[in-house]
Amino acid sequence: MTLLAPEPTRSTGAPARRPLLSVPLVGKRPRSGSAPAVLPLAAWAHMLDAPVRESARSRAVARFGGVVALLSLLSYLTWRVAATLPEGPGRQAAWLLVGFEALPLLGAVVKLVVTWSIDAPAVGPVRQAPHGMRVAVLVPTYNEPAEVVGPTIAAACALQPAHETWVLDDGDRPWLAALCADLGARYVTRSEHQHAKAGNLNHALDLMATEEAAGGLPIDLVAVLDCDHVPLPAFLTAMLGYFEDDRIALVQGPQTYFNGGAFDDDGYTGEQGQFFNVQLAARARAGAGTFWCGSTSVLRVAALREVGGVAQETVIEDMHTTLKLQRLGWRTAYHHQTLAVGLAPATPSSTSCSAAAGGWARCRSWSASGCGAGSGG
């Protein structure tokens, strides 16, 4: 059976891609003489290749729609002022209402300008980390079962170029220590389990600093993967090239999910599709910088140390850490390519939604069976 993808648009958040897959599906066979069923690909499958430019059709439709929406709002406000304002004592109250109705105008202008182009600048893949930097892949975890965390650890250990894989276990599980030994990962735990995922990551950073002070080789870059995000082979080679720039502190990739049936599953990108495939790409194009989204990311250790490690003051440690980095002049980058696939939460009760800057809701998994209370999301 051939899987064909609908033409991507900004509404789905996926850039135009060439056809990728022709896959036989195991299951019910079509009736004799009937045409084979055609299923759409998930959006992340269109981004397995290196980033490409948005299609001309998608760009034209998006820009036309944005301009029409802005002109429609201006026309409405003009009509309100010219034809609906009453005379007499109620006029001031009417102006106040018009002012409230005009508030979306500023947001519409900003969004139109920022999303005018979503072609995020991209750096080509590399075979080695720049400047001989040493890399560690960190996998924070708390109480996830082996079938969740095992594939992530195995895939992380197999990544190129040469690196270390650290599994940060806040659950103190002997079976996980044994699994790490079998797969070639370093097992790390801590005596006090405070500040959830942020505290877990900071403990690893402190351990690196201690070993470096004792004469060990320094770790220059850390990649962070949620325990249910399985990295693809290009994860490191696609992202390390950005660190040729000494002022880059963070490279973030999109978070994508391979399982169907999640509560926010729309059959294509899910609820986060517009955030990762439109907003962050547009911010990168505009030079506004991206946010750290907690997983599928690589960070410079020196930058993290300069801001005191991962922020522990709030539950949105990734956003808070990004603001600290940018305040000190560090730059962030966004690589718009599928580099890992994760497990999406099945129900709203297993998800914590926090408001991300720009007005978009970014949902993060905090379920008991997937990167939960101890490891973050």
C-alpha positions in Angstrom: 0.0 0.0 0.0 1.3 3.4 -0.9 1.1 6.2 1.6 0.5 9.5 0.0 0.7 12.9 1.7 -1.7 15.8 1.1 -0.1 18.9 -0.1 1.3 20.6 3.1 0.2 24.1 4.1 0.8 26.4 7.0 -2.4 25.3 8.6 -0.9 21.8 9.1 2.5 23.3 9.8 4.5 21.1 7.5 6.8 22.5 4.7 6.6 21.0 1.3 8.5 17.8 0.8 9.0 15.3 -1.9 7.2 11.9 -1.6 8.9 9.7 1.0 7.4 6.4 1.6 5.8 3.4 -0.2 5.0 1.0 2.6 3.2 -2.3 2.7 0.6 -2.3 5.5 -0.3 -5.5 7.3 -4.1 -5.8 8.0 -7.4 -6.2 6.1 -6.9 -6.6 2.4 -9.1 -4.6 0.0 -11.9 -6.4 -1.7 -11.0 -8.0 -5.0 -10.9 -5.4 -7.7 -11.1 -2.4 -5.4 -8.5 0.3 -5.3 -5.9 0.1 -2.5 -6.6 2.3 0.4 -4.5 5.5 0.6 -3.5 6.9 4.0 -2.0 10.3 4.8 1.5 10.5 6.4 1.9 12.2 9.7 3.5 15.6 9.4 6.7 14.6 11.0 7.4 12.2 8.1 7.6 15.1 5.7 10.5 16.6 7.7 12.9 13.6 7.9 15.1 15.2 5.3 17.1 18.3 5.8 15.1 21.5 6.1 13.7 23.0 2.8 12.0 26.2 1.9 8.2 26.5 2.3 6.3 25.9 -0.9 5.3 29.0 -3.0 1.7 28.0 -2.9 1.6 27.7 0.9 3.5 31.0 1.3 1.1 32.8 -1.0 -2.1 31.4 0.6 -0.8 32.2 4.1 0.2 35.8 3.3 -3.1 36.4 1.4 -5.1 35.1 4.3 -3.2 37.2 6.8 -3.6 40.4 4.8 -7.3 39.8 4.3 -7.8 39.2 8.0 -6.0 42.4 8.9 -7.9 44.4 6.4 -11.2 42.9 7.6 -10.5 43.9 11.1 -9.5 47.4 10.0 -12.7 47.7 8.0 -14.8 46.6 11.0 -13.2 49.1 13.3 -13.7 51.9 10.8 -17.4 51.0 10.5 -17.7 50.9 14.3 -16.2 54.4 14.7 -18.0 55.9 11.7 -21.5 54.4 12.1 -22.2 53.0 15.5 -20.9 55.4 18.2 -23.9 57.1 20.0 -24.2 60.7 20.8 -24.6 61.9 24.4 -23.4 60.6 27.7 -22.8 57.0 26.5 -20.2 58.0 23.9 -17.3 57.6 26.2 -18.3 54.1 27.2 -18.8 53.3 23.5 -15.2 54.4 22.8 -14.0 52.2 25.6 -15.7 49.2 24.0 -14.2 50.0 20.6 -10.8 50.2 22.3 -11.2 46.7 23.6 -12.3 45.5 20.2 -9.2 47.1 18.6 -6.8 45.2 20.9 -6.4 42.2 18.5 -5.2 44.6 15.8 -1.7 44.9 17.3 -1.5 41.1 17.8 -2.6 40.6 14.2 0.0 43.0 12.8 2.8 41.4 14.9 1.9 37.9 13.9 1.6 38.8 10.2 5.0 40.4 10.3 6.7 37.6 12.2 5.1 34.7 10.2 5.6 36.4 6.8 8.3 33.8 6.2 8.8 30.5 8.1 12.0 29.5 6.3 14.2 29.1 9.3 17.9 29.4 8.5 19.6 26.0 8.7 23.2 24.9 9.1 24.3 21.8 7.3 25.1 18.5 9.0 28.6 17.7 10.4 30.5 14.6 11.1 32.2 15.9 14.3 31.4 18.4 16.9 33.0 21.8 16.2 36.3 22.8 17.8 36.7 19.3 19.2 33.9 19.8 21.7 32.8 16.8 23.8 29.1 15.9 23.9 26.9 14.1 26.4 23.3 13.0 25.7 21.2 13.4 28.9 18.0 11.3 29.4 16.2 12.3 32.6 13.7 9.7 33.8 11.6 9.0 36.9 9.2 6.0 36.8 8.8 5.0 33.2 8.7 1.3 32.3 11.4 -0.4 30.3 9.4 -0.4 27.1 9.3 3.4 27.2 12.8 4.3 28.3 14.7 1.4 26.7 14.4 2.4 23.1 15.4 6.0 23.9 18.6 4.8 25.7 19.5 2.3 23.0 19.0 4.9 20.2 20.9 7.6 22.1 23.9 5.3 22.6 24.0 4.5 18.9 24.1 8.2 17.8 27.1 9.6 16.0 29.6 11.3 16.5 31.2 9.8 19.5 29.6 10.9 22.8 28.6 9.9 26.2 25.0 8.9 27.1 23.9 9.7 30.7 20.6 8.3 32.0 19.5 10.5 35.0 17.3 8.3 37.1 15.2 10.0 39.8 13.5 6.6 40.5 16.6 4.7 41.8 15.7 1.6 39.9 18.3 -1.3 39.9 16.9 -2.8 36.7 17.5 0.5 34.9 21.1 0.6 36.1 21.6 -2.9 34.7 20.0 -1.9 31.4 22.3 1.0 31.1 25.3 -1.2 31.7 24.1 -3.6 29.0 23.5 -0.7 26.5 26.7 1.2 27.3 25.1 4.2 28.9 26.2 5.9 32.2 23.7 5.5 35.0 23.4 8.6 37.3 21.2 9.0 40.3 21.1 11.5 43.2 20.4 11.3 46.9 17.9 14.1 47.1 15.1 14.3 44.4 14.3 18.0 44.5 13.1 20.4 41.7 12.0 17.6 39.4 13.5 17.6 35.9 15.4 20.9 36.4 17.1 19.6 39.6 17.9 16.3 37.9 19.7 18.1 35.0 21.5 20.5 37.4 22.8 17.5 39.4 24.3 16.1 36.2 25.9 19.5 35.4 27.3 19.7 38.9 28.7 16.2 38.6 30.4 17.2 35.3 31.9 20.2 37.0 33.2 18.1 39.9 34.8 15.6 37.6 36.3 18.3 35.5 37.8 19.9 38.6 39.3 16.6 39.5 41.1 16.4 36.2 38.5 14.7 34.0 37.8 15.8 30.4 35.2 18.5 30.2 31.7 18.1 28.6 31.1 21.1 26.4 27.6 20.3 25.0 24.7 18.5 26.4 21.8 17.1 24.4 18.5 16.7 26.3 16.0 14.0 25.4 12.8 13.2 27.3 12.8 9.5 28.2 10.0 8.8 25.6 11.7 10.7 22.8 13.6 8.2 20.6 16.4 10.1 18.7 16.8 9.4 15.0 20.4 8.8 13.6 20.8 12.4 12.4 19.9 13.9 15.8 23.4 15.0 16.8 25.0 15.5 13.3 22.2 17.8 12.2 22.4 20.1 15.3 26.1 20.3 16.3 27.1 22.5 13.3 25.3 25.5 14.9 27.9 25.6 17.6 30.5 26.8 15.2 29.1 30.2 16.4 30.6 30.8 19.8 27.5 32.8 20.9 25.0 30.0 20.3 23.8 28.6 23.6 20.9 26.4 22.4 19.7 24.6 19.3 16.1 23.3 19.5 14.4 20.9 17.2 10.7 20.2 16.8 8.9 17.7 19.1 7.0 15.1 17.2 5.0 12.1 18.2 4.5 8.8 16.4 1.6 7.3 18.2 -2.0 7.8 17.2 -5.0 8.1 19.4 -3.7 11.0 21.6 -6.4 13.3 23.0 -5.1 16.1 20.8 -4.4 14.0 17.7 -5.8 15.6 14.6 -4.3 12.9 12.3 -1.5 15.1 11.1 0.5 17.4 13.5 -1.3 17.3 16.8 -1.9 20.3 19.0 1.8 21.4 19.0 2.1 21.4 15.2 1.6 25.1 14.7 3.9 26.0 17.6 6.9 23.9 16.3 6.3 24.1 12.6 5.2 27.7 12.2 5.8 30.0 15.2 9.3 28.8 16.2 10.4 28.6 12.5 9.1 32.1 11.9 10.9 33.4 15.0 14.2 31.9 13.9 13.7 33.6 10.5 13.0 36.9 12.1 16.1 36.6 14.3 14.0 36.6 17.5 15.5 33.4 18.7 13.7 30.2 19.7 12.7 28.9 23.1 14.1 25.9 24.9 11.3 23.3 24.9 12.9 20.8 27.3 13.6 17.9 24.9 15.1 17.3 21.4 17.7 20.1 22.1 21.4 20.7 22.5 22.8 23.3 24.9 26.3 24.7 25.6 27.4 23.8 29.1 29.3 27.1 29.5 26.2 29.1 28.8 24.2 27.1 31.3 26.8 27.6 34.0 26.8 31.4 33.3 23.1 31.6 34.1 23.4 29.3 37.2 22.2 26.1 35.5 18.6 25.2 34.6 16.1 27.5 36.2 14.4 25.9 39.2 12.3 28.9 40.3 9.3 28.0 38.1 7.7 24.9 36.6 8.5 26.1 33.1 12.2 25.8 33.6 12.9 25.6 29.9 11.3 28.9 29.1 12.8 30.6 32.2 16.3 29.3 31.3 15.9 30.7 27.7 15.1 34.1 29.0 18.1 34.1 31.3 20.4 33.1 28.4 19.0 35.7 26.0 19.3 38.4 28.7 23.0 37.8 28.9 23.4 38.0 25.1 23.4 34.3 24.2 21.7 33.3 21.0 19.4 30.5 20.2 18.7 28.6 17.0 15.9 26.4 15.6 16.5 23.4 13.4 13.3 22.5 11.6 13.7 18.8 11.0 12.3 15.7 12.6 15.2 14.4 14.7 13.3 12.4 17.4 9.9 10.9 17.8 8.0 10.6 21.1 4.9 9.3 22.8 2.0 11.7 23.0 -0.3 11.6 26.1 -3.5 9.7 25.6 -5.8 11.8 27.8 -6.0 15.4 29.0 -5.4 14.2 32.6 -1.9 13.1 31.7 -0.9 16.5 30.2 0.1 19.8 31.8 -0.5 22.8 29.5 1.4 26.0 30.1 1.1 29.2 28.3 4.1 29.8 26.0 5.2 33.3 24.9 3.4 34.5 21.8 0.0 33.2 22.9 0.4 29.6 21.9 -0.4 26.8 24.3 2.4 24.3 24.6 1.4 20.9 26.1 3.8 18.8 28.0 3.4 15.2 29.1 3.4 14.6 32.9 1.8 11.2 33.0 2.5 8.6 35.5 3.7 6.3 32.7 5.6 8.8 30.6 8.3 11.2 31.8 6.3 12.1 34.9 6.8 14.1 38.1 10.4 13.4 38.6 11.7 14.0 35.1 9.5 16.7 33.8 8.2 16.7 30.3 
